[in-house]
């Protein structure tokens, strides 16, 4: 219970710090926010009367000092009022939920593809340690870690969309639109997880209990799936959780390149349009996602690892 409360306190502290810094950056950003809202609200107008701008400042509390604006925003935020978009005047929550599914679909598809490839490569690499297959897996993982996502995206578009014409280069809606962005992100997951899983599996195989099981006549298959994999999974879960959080946040670049709708494209467009309520909410969401996933992974490790359970009981 104490461990849970400690992690909850850390979660709240991180979110509070993130909200304060993000709001401060948007508050002190150059430019007249009232003018940006007026231009979005009245498209085509070249100039605005000072009375119109003053009315907008009063409506959005932009005429108040920094601390007053922040506390007003924070009070609304914690009660579920996330404000309205400066550009479209729609509720920020409605805009967010309209783009959430696309980003989550892309992230979880890429994670599933990347983990499947990583488990296969790491398992074969450990099984044939020192062989050509082992060297190939290490080389592939190293190359994947060195290739930036935006460069791989361009290569995939040039090959499979422009040259071969097998898949669309951009857009959202059909399953074919998901393939190239998912492969781009999955390649990054595969490269990071293959090296880590290989290391964790080799560490597990080096434990004394493995040789004891072999002397007892336990098959290699049972040793791997029932003992080695179970021993290697707790540390691997932490890195998988970090990759999932990274996929949700890292979809920004990939969604822009492939012109997909989603939270990444929404964030980029909101920054360019100076749509501050949307920007602040998305930053808070990404921070919450990252910290929450890590907290859940820590708690799951305590459940899975007897040593951590004992340590948690000792702390309590």
Secondary structure, 3 states (H helix, E strand, C coil): CHHHHHHHHHHHHHHHHHHHHHHHHHHCCCCCHHHHHHHHHCCCCCCCCHHHHHHHHHHCCCCCCHHHHHHHHHHHHHCCCCCECCCCCCEHHHHHHHHHHHHHHHHHHHHHHHHHHHHHHHHHHHHCCCCHHHHHHHHHHHHHHHCCHHHHHHHHHHHHHHHCCCCCCCCCCCCHHHHHHHHHHHHHHHHHHHHHHHHHHHHHHCCHHHHHHHHCCCCHHHHHHHHHHHHHHHHHHHHHHHHHHHHHHHHHHHHHHCCCCCHHHHHHHHHHCCCHHHHHHHHHHHHHHHHHHHHHHHHHHHHHCHHHHHHHHHHC
